[in-house]
Amino acid sequence: MSRILEKGQTIDFYKATIPIILSVFAIYLTIGLTLGIVPGFVQNDLKFNSLIVGFVIGLQPLTTLLTRAYFGKITDTKGAKRSKLGGIILVMVAGIIYVFAASFASYPLVSLLLLLLARIVHGIAESLLVIGALTWGIGLVGHEKSGKVMTWNGIAMYGGIAVGAPLSIWIAKDFGIVYALGMIVILPLASWISTKKLPAIPVDKEHIRTPFYKVVGTIAKQGLTLAFSSMAFGCIASFIALFFTEKNWGDASLAFMIFGLSYILTRVFFASYPDKYGGYKVAVVSLIIEVIGQFLIYTSFTKEMALIGCALTGIGFSLVFPSLGVLAIKKVKPQMRGTTLGAYAAFFDLSLGLAGPLAGLIAGWFSYQDIYLFGSISCLLALGTMLFKRD
């Protein structure tokens, strides 16, 4: 049985967060693996249209959204470490289903149904793991470092996506899609090993908890701002590969890498800014940069312009989640962190769940490039929500 930290006790920031960051990175590599190859697999191998592509990609975050309330409560009452372990196990299950889906490519409808099931399981797993990891990290190092915990976990999340997407394209090209998806079964083992020796945090089972819907209402402004700003990430994650194909710019590995690298470097050098200067100021500046990035992709007529747009989107989006998260966490009691983080992250899931299908509709009616006008408008709405009433 793992050691349980005494109530009020904390441990060294890096001693606690590095294992969690490595664990989260391994899991988000699996998400990146799917984003790099699943859109093309659905459209080119299974011969379904862009709306179906968007639905397949959006189903995972939609599932995560629908399970946030339940798993936030589970994390608060059963323990963050247990939630994270449950997420790891379910990622392995999702990986097995992905492999079966790729193996049945000659039967498009069967393959599609298996893909949908895999996306659902993957979404449930992500919900458990992210809430568990964030709550665990904040509990280990203390509330006053919550911004840094969210910042570094975000590095792991989007770093995993940025590395996983081009990695899957390379593996699929040289060895086949089954081998690329098979990595999803193996990576969770690394995730489990990295945090095995960390102590669990105490659980306050007697505390009277605020209903989830009231928590959502409390952090609605931060949540809506996050949702609108996350549409830009959803547009890149879902359709940048097909956009590059439409333009004959080659595969989108470099676009994923530049977005991820910009995102990570921004967090590495400015990780302390949300705690130091306040979430409001950092979020406003970040959203302005994100708007410029999305609009540059929309107006791009060369590959280089699109790549710069991806970089600016990564820089802008990088500090939005921790900046708004700091504001949200301050509104609730420590015993409600898991539920609050679940509610807050649910807005992100809602955004990604809607971004895929909406972007697919726009691509069907107009073009893949017009998706990024939609991304620009969404970021402007986020900025407007943030500026409407400061709190």
C-alpha positions as CSV (number, residue, x, y, z in Angstrom):
1,M,0.0,0.0,0.0
2,S,1.3,3.5,-0.9
3,R,2.2,6.1,1.7
4,I,-0.4,8.8,2.4
5,L,0.8,12.3,3.0
6,E,-0.3,13.9,6.3
7,K,-2.9,16.6,6.1
8,G,-1.3,20.0,5.6
9,Q,2.1,18.4,4.6
10,T,3.7,19.1,1.3
11,I,6.7,17.9,-0.6
12,D,9.3,19.5,-2.9
13,F,7.6,20.8,-6.1
14,Y,9.9,19.1,-8.6
15,K,10.1,15.8,-6.6
16,A,6.3,15.7,-6.8
17,T,5.6,17.1,-10.3
18,I,8.3,15.5,-12.5
19,P,6.9,12.0,-12.0
20,I,3.4,13.2,-12.7
21,I,4.5,15.2,-15.7
22,L,6.2,12.1,-17.2
23,S,3.1,10.1,-16.5
24,V,0.8,12.6,-18.1
25,F,3.2,13.0,-21.1
26,A,3.1,9.2,-21.8
27,I,-0.7,9.2,-21.8
28,Y,-1.0,12.3,-24.1
29,L,1.4,10.7,-26.5
30,T,-1.4,8.2,-27.0
31,I,-3.8,11.0,-27.8
32,G,-1.3,12.6,-30.2
33,L,-0.8,9.2,-31.9
34,T,-4.5,9.1,-32.8
35,L,-4.7,12.8,-33.9
36,G,-1.8,12.2,-36.4
37,I,-3.3,9.2,-38.2
38,V,-7.0,8.7,-37.4
39,P,-8.4,11.6,-39.5
40,G,-6.6,10.4,-42.6
41,F,-7.5,6.8,-41.8
42,V,-11.2,7.6,-41.6
43,Q,-11.2,9.7,-44.8
44,N,-8.7,7.9,-47.0
45,D,-8.9,4.3,-45.9
46,L,-12.5,4.0,-44.7
47,K,-13.8,6.6,-47.3
48,F,-16.0,8.6,-45.0
49,N,-16.5,12.4,-45.4
50,S,-15.1,15.3,-43.3
51,L,-18.2,15.5,-41.1
52,I,-17.6,11.9,-40.0
53,V,-13.9,12.7,-39.4
54,G,-14.9,15.6,-37.2
55,F,-17.4,13.4,-35.3
56,V,-14.8,10.7,-34.7
57,I,-12.2,13.1,-33.4
58,G,-14.8,15.1,-31.4
59,L,-16.3,12.0,-29.7
60,Q,-13.3,11.6,-27.3
61,P,-13.5,15.1,-25.7
62,L,-17.3,14.9,-25.7
63,T,-17.1,11.7,-23.7
64,T,-14.6,13.3,-21.4
65,L,-17.0,16.2,-20.9
66,L,-19.9,14.0,-20.0
67,T,-17.8,12.1,-17.3
68,R,-16.1,15.1,-15.7
69,A,-18.7,15.6,-13.0
70,Y,-18.7,12.0,-11.9
71,F,-14.9,11.6,-11.9
72,G,-14.4,14.9,-10.2
73,K,-16.5,13.6,-7.3
74,I,-14.7,10.3,-7.4
75,T,-11.4,12.0,-7.2
76,D,-12.5,14.1,-4.2
77,T,-14.0,11.1,-2.3
78,K,-11.8,8.1,-3.3
79,G,-8.5,9.8,-4.0
80,A,-6.5,11.3,-6.8
81,K,-4.0,8.5,-7.1
82,R,-6.8,6.0,-7.6
83,S,-8.4,8.1,-10.3
84,K,-5.2,8.4,-12.2
85,L,-4.6,4.6,-12.1
86,G,-8.1,3.9,-13.4
87,G,-7.3,6.3,-16.3
88,I,-4.1,4.4,-17.1
89,I,-5.9,1.1,-17.3
90,L,-8.6,2.4,-19.6
91,V,-6.1,3.9,-22.0
92,M,-4.6,0.3,-22.5
93,V,-8.2,-1.0,-23.2
94,A,-8.7,1.8,-25.7
95,G,-5.4,0.9,-27.4
96,I,-6.5,-2.7,-27.9
97,I,-9.8,-1.5,-29.5
98,Y,-7.9,0.9,-31.8
99,V,-5.7,-2.0,-33.0
100,F,-8.8,-4.1,-33.8
101,A,-10.4,-1.1,-35.6
102,A,-7.3,-0.8,-37.9
103,S,-7.3,-4.5,-38.5
104,F,-10.8,-4.4,-39.8
105,A,-10.1,-1.6,-42.4
106,S,-11.5,-3.8,-45.2
107,Y,-14.9,-3.6,-43.4
108,P,-15.4,0.2,-43.1
109,L,-18.5,0.2,-41.0
110,V,-17.2,-2.3,-38.5
111,S,-13.9,-0.4,-38.3
112,L,-15.7,2.9,-37.8
113,L,-17.9,1.4,-35.0
114,L,-14.7,0.1,-33.3
115,L,-13.1,3.5,-33.7
116,L,-16.1,5.2,-32.0
117,L,-15.9,2.7,-29.1
118,A,-12.2,3.3,-28.8
119,R,-12.7,7.1,-28.7
120,I,-15.3,6.7,-26.0
121,V,-13.1,4.6,-23.8
122,H,-10.1,6.9,-24.5
123,G,-12.3,9.9,-23.4
124,I,-13.3,8.3,-20.1
125,A,-9.6,7.4,-19.5
126,E,-8.5,11.0,-20.1
127,S,-11.2,12.3,-17.8
128,L,-10.0,10.1,-14.9
129,L,-6.3,10.7,-15.5
130,V,-6.3,14.5,-15.9
131,I,-8.5,15.3,-12.9
132,G,-6.5,12.8,-10.8
133,A,-3.1,14.1,-12.0
134,L,-4.0,17.8,-11.4
135,T,-5.6,17.2,-8.0
136,W,-2.8,15.0,-6.9
137,G,-0.1,17.5,-8.0
138,I,-1.8,20.4,-6.2
139,G,-2.4,18.3,-3.1
140,L,1.3,17.3,-2.9
141,V,2.9,20.7,-3.4
142,G,0.2,23.1,-1.9
143,H,-2.5,25.4,-3.2
144,E,-0.3,28.4,-3.7
145,K,1.6,26.6,-6.5
146,S,-1.6,25.5,-8.3
147,G,-0.8,27.7,-11.4
148,K,2.6,26.0,-11.8
149,V,1.1,22.6,-11.4
150,M,-1.4,23.3,-14.2
151,T,1.3,24.9,-16.3
152,W,3.7,22.0,-16.2
153,N,0.9,19.4,-16.6
154,G,-0.1,21.3,-19.7
155,I,3.4,21.1,-21.0
156,A,3.1,17.3,-20.6
157,M,-0.3,17.2,-22.2
158,Y,0.4,19.2,-25.3
159,G,4.0,18.1,-25.5
160,G,2.6,14.6,-25.8
161,I,0.2,15.6,-28.5
162,A,2.9,17.5,-30.4
163,V,5.3,14.5,-30.3
164,G,2.7,11.8,-30.7
165,A,1.1,13.2,-33.9
166,P,4.2,13.3,-36.1
167,L,5.5,10.1,-34.4
168,S,2.3,8.2,-35.5
169,I,2.6,9.5,-39.0
170,W,6.2,8.3,-39.2
171,I,5.4,4.9,-37.7
172,A,2.3,4.4,-39.9
173,K,4.3,5.3,-43.0
174,D,7.2,3.0,-42.4
175,F,5.5,0.1,-40.5
176,G,1.7,0.4,-40.8
177,I,-1.1,2.0,-38.8
178,V,-1.6,-1.1,-36.6
179,Y,1.9,-0.7,-35.2
180,A,1.3,3.0,-34.6
181,L,-1.9,2.3,-32.7
182,G,-0.3,-0.6,-30.9
183,M,1.9,2.0,-29.1
184,I,-1.3,3.1,-27.2
185,V,-1.3,-0.3,-25.4
186,I,2.4,0.0,-24.3
187,L,2.7,3.7,-23.2
188,P,0.4,3.4,-20.2
189,L,2.9,1.1,-18.5
190,A,5.5,3.9,-18.5
191,S,2.8,6.2,-17.1
192,W,2.1,3.9,-14.2
193,I,5.8,3.2,-13.4
194,S,6.7,6.9,-13.2
195,T,4.3,7.7,-10.3
196,K,4.3,4.4,-8.5
197,K,6.3,5.6,-5.5
198,L,4.6,8.9,-5.0
199,P,2.5,9.2,-1.8
200,A,-1.2,9.6,-2.0
201,I,-2.9,12.7,-0.6
202,P,-5.5,12.5,2.2
203,V,-9.2,12.4,1.4
204,D,-11.7,14.5,3.3
205,K,-14.8,12.2,3.2
206,E,-16.8,14.1,5.8
207,H,-16.8,17.5,4.1
208,I,-20.2,18.6,2.7
209,R,-19.7,19.1,-1.0
210,T,-21.1,21.7,-3.3
211,P,-23.3,20.2,-6.1
212,F,-21.5,20.1,-9.5
213,Y,-23.9,22.4,-11.2
214,K,-23.2,25.1,-8.6
215,V,-19.5,24.7,-9.1
216,V,-20.0,25.1,-12.9
217,G,-22.0,28.3,-12.2
218,T,-19.2,29.7,-9.9
219,I,-16.5,29.3,-12.6
220,A,-18.7,29.9,-15.7
221,K,-16.8,32.9,-16.9
222,Q,-13.4,31.2,-16.8
223,G,-15.0,28.1,-18.3
224,L,-16.6,29.9,-21.2
225,T,-13.4,31.8,-22.0
226,L,-11.5,28.5,-22.0
227,A,-14.1,26.9,-24.2
228,F,-14.0,29.6,-26.9
229,S,-10.2,29.8,-26.8
230,S,-9.8,26.0,-27.1
231,M,-11.7,25.9,-30.4
232,A,-8.5,27.1,-32.1
233,F,-6.6,24.1,-30.7
234,G,-9.5,21.8,-31.8
235,C,-9.2,23.2,-35.3
236,I,-5.5,22.4,-35.5
237,A,-5.8,19.0,-33.9
238,S,-8.6,17.8,-36.1
239,F,-7.9,19.3,-39.5
240,I,-4.4,20.7,-40.0
241,A,-3.3,17.5,-41.6
242,L,-6.1,17.5,-44.1
243,F,-5.6,21.2,-44.7
244,F,-1.9,20.6,-45.6
245,T,-3.0,17.8,-47.9
246,E,-5.5,20.1,-49.6
247,K,-2.8,22.7,-50.2
248,N,-0.2,20.0,-51.4
249,W,2.2,21.1,-48.6
250,G,3.1,17.6,-47.6
251,D,2.3,16.0,-44.3
252,A,1.5,18.2,-41.3
253,S,4.2,16.7,-39.0
254,L,6.0,20.1,-38.9
255,A,2.8,22.0,-38.1
256,F,2.1,19.7,-35.1
257,M,5.7,20.0,-33.9
258,I,5.8,23.8,-34.2
259,F,2.5,24.2,-32.4
260,G,3.7,21.9,-29.6
261,L,7.2,23.4,-29.4
262,S,5.8,26.9,-29.2
263,Y,3.3,25.8,-26.6
264,I,5.9,24.1,-24.5
265,L,8.6,26.8,-24.6
266,T,6.1,29.4,-23.6
267,R,5.1,27.4,-20.6
268,V,8.8,26.6,-19.7
269,F,9.9,30.3,-19.7
270,F,6.6,31.9,-18.4
271,A,5.3,29.1,-16.1
272,S,5.3,31.4,-13.0
273,Y,3.4,34.3,-14.7
274,P,-0.2,33.3,-13.8
275,D,0.7,33.0,-10.1
276,K,3.1,36.1,-10.3
277,Y,1.1,38.6,-12.3
278,G,-2.4,37.2,-12.0
279,G,-4.5,35.0,-14.3
280,Y,-6.5,37.9,-15.8
281,K,-3.7,39.9,-17.3
282,V,-1.9,36.8,-18.6
283,A,-5.1,35.4,-20.2
284,V,-5.9,38.6,-22.0
285,V,-2.4,38.9,-23.6
286,S,-2.5,35.2,-24.5
287,L,-5.9,35.4,-26.2
288,I,-4.8,38.4,-28.4
289,I,-1.8,36.4,-29.6
290,E,-4.0,33.3,-30.3
291,V,-6.4,35.4,-32.4
292,I,-3.5,36.6,-34.6
293,G,-2.2,33.1,-35.0
294,Q,-5.5,31.7,-36.2
295,F,-6.1,34.5,-38.6
296,L,-2.6,34.1,-40.0
297,I,-3.5,30.4,-40.8
298,Y,-6.8,31.5,-42.4
299,T,-5.0,34.0,-44.7
300,S,-2.0,31.9,-45.4
301,F,-1.0,31.4,-49.0
302,T,2.3,29.6,-48.2
303,K,3.3,26.8,-46.0
304,E,5.5,29.1,-44.0
305,M,2.7,31.5,-43.2
306,A,0.6,28.6,-41.9
307,L,3.5,27.3,-39.8
308,I,3.9,30.8,-38.2
309,G,0.2,30.8,-37.5
310,C,0.5,27.5,-35.7
311,A,3.4,28.8,-33.7
312,L,1.5,31.9,-32.6
313,T,-1.6,29.8,-31.8
314,G,0.6,27.6,-29.6
315,I,2.2,30.6,-27.8
316,G,-1.2,32.2,-27.2
317,F,-3.0,29.1,-26.1
318,S,-0.2,28.0,-23.9
319,L,-1.0,30.0,-20.7
320,V,-4.8,30.3,-21.2
321,F,-5.6,27.1,-19.2
322,P,-3.4,27.8,-16.1
323,S,-4.3,31.5,-16.1
324,L,-8.0,30.9,-16.0
325,G,-7.5,27.9,-13.8
326,V,-5.8,30.0,-11.1
327,L,-8.9,32.3,-11.1
328,A,-11.2,29.3,-10.9
329,I,-9.4,27.5,-8.1
330,K,-9.5,30.7,-5.9
331,K,-13.2,30.6,-5.9
332,V,-13.6,27.2,-4.1
333,K,-12.5,25.4,-0.9
334,P,-9.6,23.0,-1.0
335,Q,-11.9,20.0,-0.5
336,M,-13.6,20.8,-3.8
337,R,-10.5,21.0,-6.0
338,G,-11.2,17.8,-7.9
339,T,-14.8,18.7,-8.6
340,T,-13.8,22.3,-9.6
341,L,-11.0,21.1,-11.9
342,G,-13.4,18.6,-13.4
343,A,-16.0,21.3,-14.0
344,Y,-13.3,23.7,-15.4
345,A,-11.8,21.1,-17.7
346,A,-15.3,20.1,-18.8
347,F,-15.5,23.4,-20.7
348,F,-12.3,22.5,-22.5
349,D,-13.9,19.1,-23.4
350,L,-17.1,20.7,-24.6
351,S,-15.0,22.9,-26.9
352,L,-13.1,20.1,-28.4
353,G,-16.2,18.0,-28.7
354,L,-17.9,20.7,-30.7
355,A,-14.8,21.9,-32.6
356,G,-14.4,18.7,-34.6
357,P,-18.0,18.4,-36.0
358,L,-18.3,22.2,-36.5
359,A,-15.0,22.4,-38.3
360,G,-16.0,19.4,-40.4
361,L,-19.2,21.2,-41.5
362,I,-17.3,24.3,-42.4
363,A,-14.8,22.2,-44.4
364,G,-17.7,20.5,-46.2
365,W,-19.4,23.8,-47.1
366,F,-16.3,25.8,-47.8
367,S,-12.7,24.6,-47.4
368,Y,-10.3,23.5,-44.8
369,Q,-8.7,26.9,-44.7
370,D,-12.0,28.6,-43.7
371,I,-11.9,26.5,-40.5
372,Y,-9.3,28.9,-39.2
373,L,-11.6,31.9,-39.7
374,F,-13.9,30.1,-37.4
375,G,-11.0,29.6,-35.0
376,S,-10.2,33.3,-35.1
377,I,-13.8,34.3,-34.3
378,S,-13.9,31.8,-31.4
379,C,-10.8,33.4,-29.9
380,L,-12.3,36.8,-30.3
381,L,-15.4,35.6,-28.4
382,A,-13.1,34.3,-25.7
383,L,-11.4,37.7,-25.4
384,G,-14.8,39.4,-25.3
385,T,-16.0,37.1,-22.5
386,M,-12.8,37.8,-20.5
387,L,-13.1,41.6,-20.9
388,F,-16.9,41.8,-20.3
389,K,-16.8,41.7,-16.5
390,R,-13.6,41.4,-14.5
391,D,-13.8,39.2,-11.4
